[in-house]
Every structure is written in C-alpha cells, then in structure tokens.
Amino acid sequence: MIELLGGAKTIPTAVGLGLIVSLIFSEAFGLAAGGMVVPGYLALALGEPWRVVGTVGAAIITFLIVRLMGQFMLLYGRRHLVMVILIGFVIGHLTRVVFGRPEVPELLSFEAIGYIIPGLIAYWMERQGALMTLMAMLMAAVLVRLVLIVGTGGAPIEIPTW
C-alpha cells in the first residue's frame, strides 16, 4: 500500500476523504454520491477504468432487477435496502466469476469494486435518480483522487486486489 506524505495509508485516507466529500455534496447540493464510502473506493480504482465501468454496470443491473422485483413484491424500508445490497453483492460476485478468470484479457476486466459498492450505488440511483447519482459519484471520486495525487506528491497510486 502506498503511503501518503506524512505516513498515512492510502485506503483509509481515500475512504475518509470520500466521506468528507460525500458530506459536502450532500449539504451543499443535496446529492448523495452513491453512498458515503463509494467515492473513496472509486477514487482508488480510477486507474483501472474497466473496473469502474464494471461496477457501474453491476449497479445498473441491480437497479433494474430491484425495479422489476418491486412489481411483484413489497419492498420498502430496511427490506428494500437489504434486498438492493444483496442483489448488488450477487451481481458484483458474478462479475468476478466471469471476468476474474486468468484467461480473460486485462482489457476486459469488468470486475466490480468491493462487495457492497454496486448495491449502494443502485440504492441511491433508486432514491435520487440514476443520472444524478452517477454524476455526483464520479465528480466526488475525481475530487478524492485529486487530493490523493497531491497527497502522494504525484507518486502513482497502487491499490491491492479487491
């Protein structure tokens, strides 16, 4: 793990910065950036754009599945949140099974980031709209990444395998 200037570790710093940026977006613009921890994890993965695409794709699939399920089931409150996170977990895991094999070229590595990130993104897509969530999330992730780049003195940010 890369250390930032001053000896701080990258992953906790990215998540903490993501929390701060998410709070600012929420207070200043009334927008959630896809969940409080999402911008930090996405910021770390911006160096692997296919993984970001895979994560957003998993979130969109989760969003659509939950919308379809809502036609046949009563989903509200905690049950709704748990269902979205659970389906996001399954879809994210499927991206790892399909795209995480050694024979799949790195260019096609659409593995989702983390385990609950796709579900969190899908949850906020349902609450405030897909476009608003995706735009706020990407802007917040870029801001966090910028602060990390400055914090490392321009050194490349490498992340461990998810």
Beta strands, then each sheet from edge to edge (+ up, - down):
end
